[in-house]
Each structure stands twice: as structure tokens, then as C-alpha cells.
Amino acid sequence: MRVGSGYDVHAFGPGDHVVLGGVRIPHDRGVIAYSDGDVALHALCDALLGAMALGDIGEHFPDSDPRWKGADSRRFLRHCGSLMRDRGWRLVNADLTIVAEGPRIGPHRVQMRQNVADDLGVRIDRVNVKATTTEGLGAVGRGEGLACQAVVLIAYGDNGKSHNH
């Protein structure tokens, strides 16, 4: 078994929505990003890549590559899921914590969980999404942007008992 962690943050900018967990959520601002700026999926990708010792999302999808301009981050997640399966790993669970003063996450939580589960080929009960604020502290607390922390546990093969990986 291996644990991976990921973290992503994006500043707010012009726009009328944010994308979190593959869900387009109306908001009074957008995010400044090369792709769709989905901090939840970016953090999750980094957690998966970290658990497999395969670098980070920037190595796999560099912002210097025009193919990723405005890209749907679910493509990134599906790619990480393929890497995981191709190497014999399976997701035990993923836990995401979105940190933002807004928008409200609650109404979209189930769809975020379902998107992640679908993209990684697992049951929804393997994916948790929660949200918190920073109680007005720091850049996120001042409403300058939003962030996400992700933690994953992966296991090798069907029983997760292999010590070779």
C-alpha cells in the first residue's frame, strides 16, 4: 500500500463560475489557470501521481503545452487512473478537502464524488469530498482564491499485500 498527498491553489480572476471536482459551479468570479483550474482534481492527480512515485501533474500536463490550454481536468484524472491501473494499483480511497470562503460546496458534493468515482473506475463510497473555510485568515480567507488538499491510499493488485511495489 502507498499513500499520496496533493495540494493545489488558484487565485480568483474574471469569470462567472469555478470548476471543482468536474462540476461547473456558478460564482461571482472565475479562477486564473491554464486549464480549467479545478483545484480539487489537480490536487487529486498530484496525490495519485505521488503515491505511484510518478512526479506531479505539471510533469504530465505542462502549462507550456498548448494542448492543455483550457483543458477539462477530468482528462487529467482519467489519465492518472489509467497509469494506476496499468501499473497494477487500485484506489482504496481518496479524501479531498476543498478550502474556500465561497462558493458553497455542499449542493455539489455528491456530483463531485460521482465524477471522481466514474473517472477512476471505483464505487462512490471510495471517494470523500468535504469543504472548510479558513475563518477569514490568509489569502483564501480574504477571498483571493481557493485551494484543495487531497490524500489517497492505493494498494497493489487485488489484495494490496504485495511488497514489490
C-alpha positions as CSV (number, residue, x, y, z in Angstrom):
1,M,0.0,0.0,0.0
2,R,1.1,3.6,-0.6
3,V,-0.2,7.0,0.5
4,G,-0.1,10.1,-1.7
5,S,-0.9,13.7,-1.0
6,G,-1.6,16.6,-3.2
7,Y,-2.3,20.3,-2.9
8,D,-3.4,22.9,-5.4
9,V,-4.4,26.6,-5.1
10,H,-5.7,29.1,-7.7
11,A,-6.3,32.8,-7.4
12,F,-9.7,34.2,-8.4
13,G,-10.0,36.3,-11.5
14,P,-12.6,37.3,-14.1
15,G,-15.4,34.9,-14.7
16,D,-18.8,33.7,-13.6
17,H,-18.0,30.1,-12.4
18,V,-15.4,27.8,-10.9
19,V,-14.9,24.1,-11.7
20,L,-14.5,21.8,-8.7
21,G,-14.5,18.0,-8.9
22,G,-15.5,18.3,-12.5
23,V,-18.6,20.3,-11.6
24,R,-19.2,23.8,-13.0
25,I,-20.4,25.9,-10.1
26,P,-21.8,29.4,-10.6
27,H,-19.7,32.0,-8.7
28,D,-19.1,35.8,-8.9
29,R,-15.5,35.1,-10.1
30,G,-13.6,32.5,-12.0
31,V,-10.0,31.3,-11.4
32,I,-6.7,32.2,-13.1
33,A,-5.4,29.0,-14.6
34,Y,-4.0,27.5,-17.7
35,S,-6.5,24.6,-17.8
36,D,-10.0,24.8,-16.2
37,G,-8.4,25.5,-12.8
38,D,-10.1,22.6,-11.0
39,V,-8.1,22.7,-7.7
40,A,-9.8,19.5,-6.5
41,L,-8.9,17.3,-9.4
42,H,-5.4,18.9,-9.7
43,A,-4.7,18.0,-6.0
44,L,-6.1,14.5,-6.5
45,C,-4.0,13.9,-9.6
46,D,-0.9,15.0,-7.6
47,A,-1.9,12.7,-4.8
48,L,-2.2,9.7,-7.2
49,L,1.0,10.5,-9.0
50,G,2.8,10.9,-5.7
51,A,1.6,7.6,-4.4
52,M,2.9,5.9,-7.5
53,A,6.2,7.9,-7.5
54,L,5.4,9.3,-10.9
55,G,6.1,13.0,-10.3
56,D,3.4,15.7,-10.4
57,I,0.7,17.0,-12.7
58,G,3.0,19.7,-14.1
59,E,5.3,17.0,-15.5
60,H,2.5,15.1,-17.2
61,F,0.5,18.1,-18.4
62,P,2.9,21.1,-18.6
63,D,1.3,24.6,-19.0
64,S,3.9,25.2,-21.7
65,D,1.9,22.7,-23.9
66,P,-0.9,24.4,-25.9
67,R,-2.9,21.1,-25.8
68,W,-3.8,21.8,-22.1
69,K,-5.0,25.4,-22.6
70,G,-8.5,25.4,-21.1
71,A,-8.4,21.6,-20.7
72,D,-11.0,19.7,-18.8
73,S,-9.2,18.4,-15.7
74,R,-11.2,15.2,-15.8
75,R,-8.9,14.3,-18.7
76,F,-6.0,14.6,-16.3
77,L,-7.7,12.4,-13.7
78,R,-8.7,9.7,-16.2
79,H,-5.0,9.7,-17.3
80,C,-3.8,9.2,-13.7
81,G,-6.4,6.4,-13.3
82,S,-5.0,4.7,-16.4
83,L,-1.5,5.0,-15.1
84,M,-2.6,3.5,-11.8
85,R,-4.4,0.5,-13.4
86,D,-1.7,-0.1,-15.9
87,R,0.8,-0.5,-13.1
88,G,-1.4,-2.8,-11.1
89,W,-2.5,-0.3,-8.4
90,R,-6.1,0.2,-7.3
91,L,-7.6,3.0,-5.3
92,V,-8.5,2.1,-1.7
93,N,-9.9,5.6,-1.0
94,A,-9.5,9.3,-1.8
95,D,-10.2,12.1,0.6
96,L,-10.4,15.7,-0.7
97,T,-10.7,18.9,1.4
98,I,-11.7,22.0,-0.5
99,V,-10.7,25.2,1.2
100,A,-12.7,28.3,0.2
101,E,-14.8,31.0,1.6
102,G,-17.1,30.5,-1.5
103,P,-18.7,29.1,-3.5
104,R,-20.8,26.7,-1.3
105,I,-19.7,23.1,-1.9
106,G,-22.5,21.2,-0.2
107,P,-25.0,21.2,-3.0
108,H,-22.4,19.8,-5.4
109,R,-20.6,17.3,-3.2
110,V,-22.3,14.2,-4.4
111,Q,-21.8,15.0,-8.1
112,M,-18.1,15.7,-7.4
113,R,-17.7,12.4,-5.7
114,Q,-19.5,10.6,-8.6
115,N,-17.3,12.3,-11.2
116,V,-14.2,11.2,-9.4
117,A,-15.5,7.7,-8.9
118,D,-16.5,7.4,-12.5
119,D,-13.2,8.7,-13.8
120,L,-11.2,6.4,-11.6
121,G,-13.5,3.4,-12.1
122,V,-14.4,2.9,-8.4
123,R,-17.5,3.0,-6.3
124,I,-18.6,6.3,-4.9
125,D,-18.0,5.1,-1.4
126,R,-14.3,5.2,-2.1
127,V,-14.3,9.0,-2.6
128,N,-14.9,11.7,0.0
129,V,-15.2,15.4,-0.6
130,K,-15.5,17.9,2.2
131,A,-15.1,21.6,2.5
132,T,-13.9,24.1,5.0
133,T,-13.1,27.8,5.3
134,T,-10.1,29.5,6.9
135,E,-12.3,31.6,9.1
136,G,-11.2,34.8,7.2
137,L,-7.4,34.1,7.7
138,G,-4.9,34.3,4.9
139,A,-5.3,34.7,1.1
140,V,-8.1,32.1,0.9
141,G,-9.8,33.7,3.9
142,R,-9.7,37.1,2.3
143,G,-11.5,35.6,-0.7
144,E,-8.5,35.9,-3.1
145,G,-8.7,32.2,-4.2
146,L,-9.4,28.7,-3.3
147,A,-7.4,25.5,-2.6
148,C,-7.7,21.8,-2.1
149,Q,-5.8,19.1,-0.3
150,A,-6.1,15.5,-1.4
151,V,-5.0,12.3,0.2
152,V,-5.2,8.8,-1.4
153,L,-4.4,5.3,-0.4
154,I,-3.6,2.9,-3.2
155,A,-3.0,-0.9,-3.0
156,Y,-1.2,-3.2,-5.4
157,G,-3.2,-5.9,-7.0
158,D,-6.4,-7.4,-5.6
159,N,-5.3,-7.8,-2.1
160,G,-2.9,-5.0,-1.6
161,K,-0.3,-7.2,0.1
162,S,2.5,-7.1,-2.5
163,H,5.8,-5.7,-1.2
164,N,7.3,-5.5,-4.7
165,H,5.6,-2.2,-5.4
